[in-house]
Amino acid sequence: MDARFIQANREARWSLLLAVAYLTVWGLCAWLGGNQPGIAGLPLWFELSCLFAPVLFIVLCALMIRLVFKNIPLEEPHGR
C-alpha cells in the first residue's frame, strides 16, 4: 500500500479521535459542571464547556498537527 494512504488514514483517525474527545469533554462539562459561579462570574458549566474546553482542544489540535501530521506530496509519482 502507498505510504501516502497510510499517513492520510493515520491523520484521519487522530482527527476523528480528537473530535469525539472534544464532544465528550464538552458534554461532560456541561452536564457535571454545576450552577455555582465560576472565575468570570458565569455558571461553572458554561465556563468549563464553552470557554476552557475549546482553549484546551485548540492546544491539542496544534500539538496533533505538529506531531502527527506530515507534509506529503499528493500527486502521483511521474513513473506510474
Steps between C-alpha positions, in 0.01 A plus 500: 500500500617850420653686798287806420181305570637361825590850620164644390318220683705566815422873486129431448485263799674754727266776381192289565631399843561864594153603378331224702710592805396865464130413482538271802682760708259772394198289597647387832594856595152625413333211682717485813624859528246629747326835527733675747680805361838440341803726460332742257173506696320278249359160597780248541348259245510776237857606579627143487318391186504822296813685614762262642435180300536676161830657608627160614403337172650779291830423672447127443426565131822698466693215664334245275588699189860538617551137603269284287447679170770480233546710189472244220459550124152415377593465133562160350869435426591556133627144456154340532 
